[in-house]
Amino acid sequence: MPISSVQTQEPIASVTQDTPAEPAPPLYQQRSSELSPEQSQHQLQAIDALMQTGDHHAAQKLADALDPAALSAQQRNQLNLIYAQITLNAGEAEQTLSRLELIQVQQLSPDNKIKYLQSQAFALSLTGRLLDSARSRIELSTLLSSPDERDDNHAAILETLSLMPESELQGQSHERKDVLAGWIALASLLKLKERDPASFDAELAKWRETFPGHPANSYLLKNTTENAAEQPASIAVLLPESGPFAQAAKAIRAGFMAAHDRQASNGTKPTIRFYDTEQSTATALYNQVVADGAESIIGPLGKEHIQNLADSVTFDIPVLALNHIPELQKHNLYQFSLSPMDDVEQISHKAWLDGHQKVLLLIPENNQGKRIANYFIENWQGFDGSILESQTYNPKNTDFSSAIKKLLNLDESESRYHKISQLIPSMAYIPRKRQDADAFLLSAYSGEARLINPQLHYQADNLPVYALPTVYSGQPHPQLDQDLNKITFCDTPWLLGSDQDGLGMSALQDVWRQFTPPYLRLIAMGIDAYNLIGQLDKLDIAPYSGATGTLSLAFDGRIKRELVCAKFIDGRPELINTFKNPPDMSPRYGNQPAQELLPVNEHVE
C-alpha cells in the first residue's frame, strides 16, 4: 500500500513510448572485396538495420568485414557514418567526430545527412563544444519534416545552450540578428527567468520584436518556457523502508522530496506515492502502482527487485530503476546509479588527458577492490596505456608502506642491498625506486587516503595521485584534508558547489545534515531521479545537467554520468578544468557483476 501521497493540481502528459524497429534484412557473408556494388549496398543496409534494432555489436562486426577500398566514395561515406553512430553509442565522442570528418557531407542522402548532423551535434555536446553543437542542430532543423522532430530538436538547442555559463552566453555578439543569435538570446533570457521571473514577460516581448519569425516562436517557445521539464501527472516511488539499504533509500527520498518541494514555487506538481519494496514482490507492486494510476515509476533500488521486475512484466510505463544490471535491456526501462564504472572511466581519462600512460594501482584488499581493479585495467588498456603493477592494502591498517614499497619496487631494492651487504658490509644503502611509472591510481576512502597519500609522496614525491571520489568525504575539512593535498579526483557536481537551481548543499543544509557523509551523494541522486523522470525522452537528444553529473543515455538504457574534477589544495577540493574530450564509456565489462549504487561499505545485490 502507498506510504504517503502528495497531490498535484494539474496533470501533465506522460512520456511517449518508442516504436519497435523493423527487423534486419538478411546479412551477406562474403568478403566485401568479392561483392558487387549492389551487394555492398545491401550489406550497408543490413548494418543500418542492425543499428536500428540496437544490436550495435553485430553491426560493428559486419562493418569490420567490409573493405573500404572496394566501396564507392558514397558507400565509404555511409560506412564512416555507421562507424560514427557505433562509437557515439559507446560514448566515444572524440572518435565519432574523427569519423565524421572523413565524410563528404554533400554526397550524403537527405536521411543520412540528418543522421550525420544528429551524431555531430550530440558528440560536440559531449566534448563540451556546446556552441558548435547548437550550430549543428540549427542546420538539422532545416532538414526535419516532422513538426514533432523539429520541436524536439529545438528543445535540444535550448538545452544545449543552457549548459553554457551565462557569462559565455552574454559574451556572444549581440549585434547579429541571425538564427543562432536568437537562440543564444533566448537561452540567456530563460536563465533570467530563474533569477527574476517578474521581468521575464517584458524581456520576452522585446526578444520577439528583435527576432520576428524565429523558429523558437509559437509552440516551442511556449512549451520550453512554461514546461521546461514536463513531469508525469503521477509518480510511484519504490524504495525499501527496512532492511540493510533503508538508510540509503532514506537519503534518496530526502533528495527526491527536496526537488519536489522546490517545484512548488514554479508551477504544479505531480502526485507522488511511495511503496515499500520490503512488504511485497516487485511484480505485485508494479501491478498495484499501475492500478493506482501511476504514469512513471522510480525504483526499485535492489538489483534482485529490478531483475525480477524485468523478468516478469512488460513495462507499459517508464521505469527509472535506481541501480544497474549489466546487459539488462528492456523497452521503457532506464537504469540510473552512482556507477563505479563512471568513476573509474573518468578519473582514468583525466589522468590520460594529463599525459600519463604508465601507472601504478593501489586498491583495498576486498571484493570491491577486485572489481575496481578490473575496471581500471580494462579502461587503461582502452587508452593504449598500461598498469605496470597493482597492489592491495588492508583498509584496517594504518601503515601502508609495505604495499607502496612493492609498487615502487623498493622491496626488491632492499632485498638486493641485504644480499650485497653480506659480501660488502661497508656499502651504503641508497633506495632505487622504479623509474618507469608516471602516476598513481588510488581507490580509498578519505580516512585511509589521509594515511596513504603522505606515504606515497614520501616515497615518490614526483608521481601525481588520481583517486576515485570516495577519497572525498563530501564535506570540507581543511585541517584533516591537508594530508590529501595534490590528489586529483572526479566527483558529483553537487558536492563541489553546484547550485542545481536552488538545490545546492548550501540551500539544503537541513536535509543533508541528517545523514553521515557516505550517504550525501545519494541525496544528489534523489534530486536527479525526480528531475530525470521528465527528461527521459530527451536524454538521447541532449545531455541533462544534473546534481550527480551531466547525464546522457546509452543505447542499452543506462544513464551515464560525466563528473567534474577537483584537486586538493590547502586541504580543500578546488575545481580544475573539466574534460575537453569525453571519457570512454563503452560497456566493456562483459558479465562481471558491477556493484553500482552505494558509495559506502555495503552494496545493493
Secondary structure, DSSP 8 states (H G I E B T S, - for coil): -EEEEE--SS-------------------S-GGGS-HHHHHHHHHHHHHHHHHT-HHHHHHHHHTS-GGGS-HHHHHHHHHHHHHHHHHTT-HHHHHHHHHTS-GGGS-HHHHHHHHHHHHHHHHHTT-HHHHHHHHHHHHTT---HHHHHHHHHHHHHHHHTS-HHHHHHS-SS--SHHHHHHHHHHHHHHHHH-GGGHHHHHHHHHHHSTT-TTTTHHHHHHHH-SS---SEEEEEE-SSSTTHHHHHHHHHHHHHHHHHGGGTS---EEEEEETTSS-HHHHHHHHHHTT-SEEE---SHHHHHHHHHH---SS-EEESS--TT---TTEEE----HHHHHHHHHHHHHHTT--EEEEEEESSHHHHHHHHHHHHHHHHTT-EEEEEEEE-TT-S--HHHHHHHTTHHHHHHHHHHHHHH-TT--------SS--EEEE---HHHHHHHHHHHHHH-TTS-EEE-GGGS-SS--TTGGGGGTTEEEEE-GGGGT--TTTTSTTTTHHHHTTS-GGGHHHHHHHHHHHHHTTTTTTTTTS-EE-SSSEEEE-TTSBEEEE-EEEEEETTEEEE----SS--------TT-----S-SSS----
